[in-house]
């Protein structure tokens, strides 16, 4: 083969590049109460850091409508506690798991 033949052959060869990028996002929330007390921990979760919050706070944190939280409580799909006064707190970890199951997010 001559140099001209090599150049002609090089023109016919296509190079492809493939680049993969992975993005990982971590969110951090600081939760403060008016009384300065720490949020309750969920006794039903195996993880020791599963916090329990009122439904309106949990809705903001998990991007779930409050109405959906009450539906999940009624069906027993999430962990919750109800105080004798009638106030409700829900487990944020089980709420996120239920949300991901409903929406298909992994």
C-alpha positions, 0 to 999 in steps of 0.5 A, a space after each residue: 500500500 502506498 501513502 495515498 492508499 493509507 490516507 484514503 483508508 483513513 478517510 473512511 474510518 470513523 471515530 466515535 467517542 462516548 462520554 458518561 456522566 453521573 450526577 449525585 445529589 445530596 440534600 440536607 435539611 435543618 429542622 427546628 421546632 419552636 420549642 427547641 426540642 428535637 423531632 421524634 424518632 420513628 420506633 417502627 423504622 430499623 434506621 435510627 435516624 428516621 424522624 417524625 414530623 407533622 403532615 404539613 412539615 413532612 409535605 414540604 420536606 418530601 414534596 408530597 401533597 398533604 392530602 396524599 399523606 393523610 391518604 397514606 396514613 388511612 391506608 397504613 402505608 406509612 408509619 405514624 403516631 397520633 397523640 391523645 390531643 389528636 395531633 398527628 406525626 408521620 415518619 418521613 422515611 416511610 413517607 419517602 419510600 411510599 412516595 417512591 413506590 407510588 411514583 416509580 422512583 428508585 
